[in-house]
Amino acid sequence: MSEQQREEWRFLKEASAAGRFETEAARLAVAKSNNAGIRSLAGTLITHHTSVSNELVHMLHVRGMAPPMLANDQRKTLNRLARLHGKKFDREFMEEVGLKSQQENVQLYERARMAIGEPQLKAWIERMLPTLHSHLSTAERLAYPDSKPLRLDAAALAKP
């Protein structure tokens, strides 16, 4: 197997597991959270990952791969979320799924976009990235509602 194929397989395995993890966590959030923003983000994640799941399964199948199991840390996070309620649930969901998982997804897809050369997979990754950036932005706005976006102008950057 070539390095390129290994990279494709690694990406597809990680992307598929991440989507499954986020879908399961988001279902918990829809059922458990009293925060409208968190429930809205969770609904968005469910919708996105449900539609993308079929595409990922097809790409796995074409390469002779089975959908992967969740990683141990993903399973532990889901178990922890299942036991929490109220503000503790909301805080843990936002830390683990809203922020950490969204950041990891963007990084995963950005790395894959640079490393993968297969045209159809690369095009699919590029189509997914704006949505992933949007999920991360939404999560950041929910997690840090009082912060203003950092805006740097060229003059500020040019100063030593």
C-alpha positions in Angstrom: 0.0 0.0 0.0 1.4 3.4 -0.9 1.9 6.2 1.5 -0.9 8.1 -0.3 -3.4 5.2 0.2 -2.4 4.9 3.9 -3.1 8.6 4.3 -6.5 8.2 2.7 -7.4 5.3 4.9 -6.3 7.1 8.0 -8.3 10.1 7.2 -11.4 8.2 6.3 -11.2 6.1 9.5 -10.7 9.2 11.7 -13.4 11.3 9.9 -15.9 8.5 10.1 -15.3 7.8 13.8 -15.4 11.6 14.6 -18.7 11.9 12.8 -20.2 9.0 14.7 -18.9 10.4 18.0 -20.3 13.8 17.3 -23.7 12.4 16.2 -24.0 10.3 19.4 -22.9 13.2 21.6 -25.3 15.6 19.8 -28.2 13.2 20.4 -27.4 13.3 24.1 -27.4 17.1 24.0 -30.7 17.4 22.2 -32.2 15.1 24.9 -30.4 16.6 28.0 -29.6 20.2 27.5 -31.8 23.1 28.5 -29.7 25.5 26.6 -31.3 26.5 23.3 -27.9 27.3 21.7 -26.4 24.0 22.6 -29.5 22.1 21.3 -29.4 24.1 18.1 -25.7 23.3 17.6 -26.4 19.6 18.4 -29.2 19.6 15.8 -26.9 21.1 13.2 -24.3 18.4 14.0 -26.8 15.6 13.7 -28.1 16.9 10.4 -24.6 17.4 9.0 -23.1 14.1 10.1 -26.2 12.1 9.1 -26.0 13.4 5.5 -22.2 13.0 5.4 -22.2 9.6 6.9 -23.6 7.9 3.8 -20.8 9.5 1.7 -18.1 8.4 4.2 -19.5 4.9 4.3 -19.4 4.7 0.5 -15.8 5.9 0.4 -14.9 3.4 3.0 -16.7 0.6 1.2 -15.0 1.4 -2.2 -11.6 1.0 -0.4 -12.7 -2.3 1.2 -12.9 -0.7 4.7 -15.5 -1.3 7.4 -16.7 1.7 9.4 -14.4 2.1 12.4 -15.2 1.7 16.0 -15.1 4.8 18.3 -11.7 5.5 19.9 -11.5 4.8 23.6 -11.4 8.5 24.5 -14.6 9.1 22.4 -16.4 6.2 24.1 -15.3 7.5 27.6 -16.5 11.0 26.7 -19.9 9.7 25.6 -20.2 7.6 28.8 -19.3 10.7 30.9 -21.8 12.9 29.1 -24.5 10.2 29.6 -24.1 10.5 33.4 -24.2 14.3 33.5 -27.1 16.7 33.8 -27.8 20.4 33.7 -25.0 22.9 33.6 -22.4 20.2 34.1 -23.6 18.4 31.0 -23.7 21.7 29.0 -20.1 22.6 30.1 -18.7 19.2 29.3 -20.5 19.0 25.9 -19.2 22.4 24.9 -15.6 21.6 26.0 -15.4 18.1 24.5 -17.8 18.3 21.5 -18.4 21.9 20.8 -14.8 23.1 20.9 -12.3 20.3 21.1 -14.0 18.0 18.6 -14.7 20.8 16.2 -11.1 22.0 16.3 -9.8 18.5 15.8 -12.1 18.0 12.8 -11.0 21.2 11.1 -7.3 20.2 11.7 -8.0 16.7 10.4 -9.6 17.9 7.2 -7.0 20.7 6.7 -4.2 18.2 7.1 -5.9 15.7 4.7 -6.5 18.5 2.1 -2.8 19.0 2.0 -1.7 15.4 2.1 -4.3 13.6 -0.1 -3.9 13.7 -3.8 -6.8 11.6 -5.0 -9.0 14.2 -6.8 -12.5 13.1 -5.8 -11.6 12.7 -2.1 -9.7 16.0 -2.1 -12.7 17.8 -3.7 -15.0 16.2 -1.1 -12.7 17.4 1.7 -12.6 20.9 0.3 -16.5 20.9 0.1 -16.7 19.9 3.8 -14.2 22.4 5.2 -16.5 25.5 5.1 -19.2 23.6 7.0 -16.7 22.4 9.6 -15.4 26.0 10.0 -18.9 27.1 10.5 -19.6 24.5 13.2 -16.4 25.6 15.0 -17.4 29.3 14.8 -20.9 28.6 16.1 -19.4 26.6 19.0 -16.9 29.4 19.8 -19.7 32.0 19.9 -21.7 29.8 22.3 -18.7 29.1 24.5 -17.4 32.6 24.6 -20.5 34.9 24.1 -18.9 38.0 25.5 -15.7 37.9 23.4 -15.3 40.0 20.3 -13.8 38.5 17.2 -10.1 39.4 17.0 -9.6 41.7 14.1 -6.0 42.7 13.1 -5.4 45.2 10.4 -2.3 45.2 8.2 -0.9 48.3 10.0 -1.1 46.5 13.4 0.7 43.5 12.0 3.4 45.6 10.4 4.4 47.2 13.7 7.5 45.6 15.4 
